[in-house]
Amino acid sequence: MNIIKNIGLGTAAIGRPQYINIKQEETTAPFSLPKFKEKGLQILENAYQSGIKHFDTSPGYGIAEDLMIEWLKGKNDSSIEVSTKWGYTYTANFDSNADTHEVKEHSLEKLNEQWEISKQLLPYLKVYQIHSATFDSGVLQNETVIQRLHQIRKEHNLIIGLSTTGSNQVEVLNEALKITFEGEKLFQSVQCTFNILDQGILKVKEQLENLKGPIIIKEALANGRLIPNDSYFKYKKLYEFLNQLAQKYNVNADAIALRYCIDSFKKAIVLSGPTNNRHLQSNLKATELTLTNSELEQLNAFGIESETYWTERKQLQWN
Ligand SMILES: NC(=O)c1ccc[n+]([C@@H]2O[C@H](COP(=O)([O-])OP(=O)(O)OC[C@H]3O[C@@H](n4cnc5c(N)ncnc54)[C@H](OP(=O)(O)O)[C@@H]3O)[C@@H](O)[C@H]2O)c1
């Protein structure tokens, strides 16, 4: 079987039917939980059969973590690696009109409660992350939480990581990477937003590449904004260039956007987070090409300020 090293499967979309992104293909069929589960398990299997070894999940992604636990029971492959997180609880109960889709809580109680479930992912679980560490939640200053993460790391030989979101990812990373235990950084893996539009974390690239654990890249398609569409006239030139490259390499634009991330962070695991096999296979075409330096530079020029990126991101709806 072909082994894919630089793309992992992000499971947010297979665990909850609504998410903050651009959906270009509307589904009109009524929601069925059994069918949704079946489809989710099928995507996990398709990704695995296609050579994906890294799977990223979270209790905040609806039933995704439970699906992972169930799916792993049928596997006996020590090359599978899972990253999960703690800190978000899914509350929408599959209702697209829910007032609140998720609740964030970075307390010791929440960590202990979610760890009791997530530890069922062992021995495949390799990376345990704080889900969306921010200055607001105070998690990086919470000594009891930090101590507990250190304890979990020691007991289970895990890599502790954090995911970051928002225009100040770099500041949060700098703060987190100062935390040490026994002369070693506590956080040895990060999961960050990086894509053609928000290239902010390039500022700390070297620091991230020196960590022991993986750099995981999320939102490589800017939640669908990098799939050429009619809603963002301002990205017309970028879309034209993506389409031009897609034609040259005989892939779709999504594969070019994902490849941009792979070629920018050679050691990273870039997440593909599709809801169907067609999108998954289209994303995986990113493994079949390499962008030239000149193409990378031209794509770099389409970067926008992180502030602008995240302001636009906040306007996306749960759908
Ligand atoms: N730590 C965190 O806070 C955090 C936050 C966000 C995401 N994540 C992780 O990152 C993963 C990926 O993130 P994401 O889903 O937000 O971002 P993304 O990869 O930037 O965007 C995914 C969007 O692109 C669309 N897409 C993909 N391939 C396509 C194709 N060939 N044609 C048309 N549309 C296509 C998907 O549509 P379909 O849904 O129709 O396939 C979906 O709407 C998640 O699953 C999760 O594991 C983590």
The ligand as a MOL file (V3000), in Angstrom:
LIG
                    3D

  0  0  0     0  0            999 V3000
M  V30 BEGIN CTAB
M  V30 COUNTS 48 52 0 0 0
M  V30 BEGIN ATOM
M  V30 1 N -7.8380 22.6990 16.0490 0
M  V30 2 C -8.8190 23.3680 15.5520 0
M  V30 3 O -9.3220 24.3120 16.1760 0
M  V30 4 C -9.3070 23.0520 14.1960 0
M  V30 5 C -10.1340 23.9370 13.5510 0
M  V30 6 C -10.5240 23.6350 12.2710 0
M  V30 7 C -10.1080 22.4650 11.6690 0
M  V30 8 N -9.3130 21.5940 12.3210 0 CHG=1
M  V30 9 C -8.8610 20.3250 11.6900 0
M  V30 10 O -8.5390 20.5450 10.3500 0
M  V30 11 C -9.3140 19.6910 9.4810 0
M  V30 12 C -9.5800 20.3780 8.1680 0
M  V30 13 O -10.1520 21.6170 8.4040 0
M  V30 14 P -11.3200 22.3410 7.6710 0
M  V30 15 O -12.3110 21.3240 7.2480 0
M  V30 16 O -11.7890 23.4330 8.4750 0 CHG=-1
M  V30 17 O -10.6150 23.0760 6.5150 0
M  V30 18 P -10.2310 23.1160 5.0380 0
M  V30 19 O -9.4800 21.8910 4.6410 0
M  V30 20 O -9.6000 24.4300 4.9450 0
M  V30 21 O -11.6060 23.1950 4.2080 0
M  V30 22 C -12.4440 22.1310 3.9890 0
M  V30 23 C -13.5170 22.6170 3.0340 0
M  V30 24 O -13.0330 22.4670 1.7050 0
M  V30 25 C -13.9900 21.7450 0.9440 0
M  V30 26 N -13.3190 20.9160 -0.0580 0
M  V30 27 C -12.2780 20.0760 0.1190 0
M  V30 28 N -11.9380 19.4960 -1.0650 0
M  V30 29 C -12.8090 19.9510 -1.9870 0
M  V30 30 C -12.9890 19.7270 -3.3770 0
M  V30 31 N -12.1690 18.9250 -4.0410 0
M  V30 32 N -13.9840 20.3950 -4.0020 0
M  V30 33 C -14.8010 21.2240 -3.3420 0
M  V30 34 N -14.7010 21.4840 -2.0110 0
M  V30 35 C -13.7130 20.8510 -1.3520 0
M  V30 36 C -14.7130 20.8740 1.9460 0
M  V30 37 O -15.9600 20.5560 1.4050 0
M  V30 38 P -16.7150 19.2060 1.8320 0
M  V30 39 O -17.0260 19.4090 3.2830 0
M  V30 40 O -17.9420 19.2310 0.9650 0
M  V30 41 O -15.8090 18.0380 1.5580 0
M  V30 42 C -14.7960 21.8260 3.1630 0
M  V30 43 O -15.8910 22.7050 3.0060 0
M  V30 44 C -10.5410 19.3660 10.3310 0
M  V30 45 O -11.1730 18.1820 9.9540 0
M  V30 46 C -9.9280 19.2590 11.7170 0
M  V30 47 O -9.3690 17.9760 11.9200 0
M  V30 48 C -8.8940 21.8800 13.5660 0
M  V30 END ATOM
M  V30 BEGIN BOND
M  V30 1 1 1 2
M  V30 2 2 2 3
M  V30 3 1 2 4
M  V30 4 1 4 5
M  V30 5 2 4 48
M  V30 6 2 5 6
M  V30 7 1 6 7
M  V30 8 2 7 8
M  V30 9 1 8 9
M  V30 10 1 8 48
M  V30 11 1 9 10
M  V30 12 1 9 46
M  V30 13 1 10 11
M  V30 14 1 11 12
M  V30 15 1 11 44
M  V30 16 1 12 13
M  V30 17 1 13 14
M  V30 18 2 14 15
M  V30 19 1 14 16
M  V30 20 1 14 17
M  V30 21 1 17 18
M  V30 22 2 18 19
M  V30 23 1 18 20
M  V30 24 1 18 21
M  V30 25 1 21 22
M  V30 26 1 22 23
M  V30 27 1 23 24
M  V30 28 1 23 42
M  V30 29 1 24 25
M  V30 30 1 25 26
M  V30 31 1 25 36
M  V30 32 1 26 27
M  V30 33 1 26 35
M  V30 34 2 27 28
M  V30 35 1 28 29
M  V30 36 1 29 30
M  V30 37 2 29 35
M  V30 38 1 30 31
M  V30 39 2 30 32
M  V30 40 1 32 33
M  V30 41 2 33 34
M  V30 42 1 34 35
M  V30 43 1 36 37
M  V30 44 1 36 42
M  V30 45 1 37 38
M  V30 46 2 38 39
M  V30 47 1 38 40
M  V30 48 1 38 41
M  V30 49 1 42 43
M  V30 50 1 44 45
M  V30 51 1 44 46
M  V30 52 1 46 47
M  V30 END BOND
M  V30 END CTAB
M  END
